[in-house]
Amino acid sequence: LRGIHHQAKHLQPYLDEFTWRFNNRNNPNFFDILISSMMKEKATPIKLLNFYWGS
């Protein structure tokens, strides 16, 4: 693992993000889709994020 990807336990989220970015790299509506997706999702509670990331 190189760069900012330091722990193997976080590999799947990194791969998911990379795959999504790669699949949308030529999409002219990329920013609109990203913002729309963010607005449709419910906020994730900080406790759940801390649990997921092991903090």
C-alpha positions in Angstrom: 0.0 0.0 0.0 1.4 3.4 -1.0 0.5 7.0 -0.6 -2.2 7.8 2.0 -3.4 4.2 2.0 -1.6 3.0 5.0 -3.7 0.2 6.5 -5.0 -2.9 4.8 -8.2 -2.8 6.8 -9.2 0.4 5.0 -8.4 -1.0 1.5 -12.0 -1.7 0.4 -13.2 1.9 0.9 -10.2 3.2 -1.0 -10.8 0.8 -3.8 -14.5 1.7 -3.9 -13.6 5.4 -4.2 -11.0 4.8 -6.8 -13.4 2.6 -8.9 -16.2 5.2 -8.6 -13.8 8.0 -9.7 -12.4 5.9 -12.6 -15.9 5.0 -13.8 -17.0 8.7 -13.8 -13.7 10.3 -15.0 -15.2 11.3 -18.4 -18.7 12.2 -17.2 -19.4 15.9 -17.9 -22.0 15.9 -15.1 -19.7 14.5 -12.5 -20.0 17.4 -10.1 -23.8 17.5 -10.3 -24.1 13.8 -9.7 -21.7 14.0 -6.8 -23.6 16.8 -5.1 -27.0 15.2 -5.8 -25.8 11.9 -4.3 -24.5 13.6 -1.2 -27.8 15.5 -0.7 -29.9 12.3 -1.0 -28.1 10.4 1.7 -28.9 10.6 5.3 -26.1 12.0 7.5 -24.0 9.4 9.2 -23.7 9.8 13.0 -20.2 10.5 14.2 -20.4 7.5 16.6 -20.9 5.2 13.6 -18.0 6.8 11.7 -15.8 6.4 14.7 -16.8 2.7 15.1 -16.2 2.0 11.4 -12.8 3.7 11.3 -11.7 2.3 14.6 -11.4 5.6 16.5 
